């Protein structure tokens, strides 16, 4: 970054810290920055050399904010947020359910003034994106906000994208897109690996990405994140739907699905009972295209993603361990997935890489296929990057280099020509191993939860990891256990 860019980054961050002293969280700061930055950039685009009509009412444009102070500014800003939330397209989506979280009018004016002093439209997308992504990551680290479940580690996203290797002029979807991390990862890959012509650039900007995000505040951050990275435009229609992707099959089919559906096993909805109290009830989705009816949100997302793919489509999806071993509907979904798609690769992920604790997850890679009387999956290749691997978010975060060996083993040049690194005698700790369809289908409940490497900490007391790593592991296991207990308690309460 050049000196001017560094100066802007430092201003944005220092003001964030000032507001945090007033009790404004990263998430709240991010939202206010989103509203104001969007209006400022719209103002810049409405002037020469752009001269674009962006349909923002004059009484609620950027200049209407810069001319006011004190209580008048606070009142006007609150009214502006409410009115712009009623507009159509991306404008309305950005301002949906917006609220002023900066109660001190002097600080609000200072933030407006800071944004007003810069020309954001001439800044590179990488610079604006870097500022915003940095704030999103900080927000994810704030465990109280729960924002971590909407933020997938960027190193993991890049590894998944490198394996799938999306091509230009093809569509990419994420039915639970959070802050848009997979879209940005795919966008960067396409820009870095292809010399795109004008038509391909236009397709990439406006027609490549499609997503769903039901949480208004998260959807707003996603839209702004993409816009700052040069995906979409202020005047274009929103390509991130507020609809629950699981409700129905929208009918669209995509070339690629890259996703990390939200954590939490159950789908639920909140309602008010006869006594006026808020209650939750499990949601099941009765869909003709689903192989099994279940309230397990993760299994429903796997089924939905299969539906979303074209017959030539490819998917890479982060799923928790329960998707690999759960009985009942889980067994049905796994069998159908093995039969109807080519489920060719599973990456076992370590703990300590997600901002939401207690998550034990995997990435499943599968290709859609046309109908067939024979199962499409012939063998599944596993990469165990969990056993004897220890990551923590602060001291040892996941880096792309950590997954480089997996990417090499995946062999994107020709994944049908792979070589195992596991050998029972010469290399029993080899992390790359294949299992045949017959072997897997004969397992209890068709479980895909397979490990073969010995846990060294159990076998050798002299080889225990550092105390802080052990402590992290204990916290992960306790929180995973608590999540299970909560789901059991909810089921018991619902049954009474």
Secondary structure, DSSP 8 states (H G I E B T S, - for coil): --HHHHHHHHHHHHHHHHHHHTT--HHHHHHHHHHHHHHHHHHHHTSTTT-------GGGSHHHHHT--HHHHHHHHHHHHHHHTTSSHHHHHHHTT-------HHHHHHHHHHHHTS--TTS-HHHHHHHHHHHHHHHHH-GGGTGGGG---HHHHHHHHHHH---TT--EEETT-TTSHHHHHHHHHHHHH----HHHHHHHHHTSEEEE---HHHHHHHHHHHHHTT-S-TTS--SEE-S-TTSS--S--EEEEEE---S-SB-EEEEE-TTS-EEEEE-----TT-SS--SBHHHHHHHHHHHHEEEEEEEEEEEETHHHH--THHHHHHHHHHHHEEEEEEEE--SS-SSSSS--EEEEEEEE----SS-S--EEEEEE-STT---BTTTB---GGGGHHHHHHH-TT-TTS-----BTTTBTT-SEEEEEHHHHHTSGGG------S--HHHH-GGG---HHHHHHHHHHHHHHHHHHHHHHHHHHHHH-
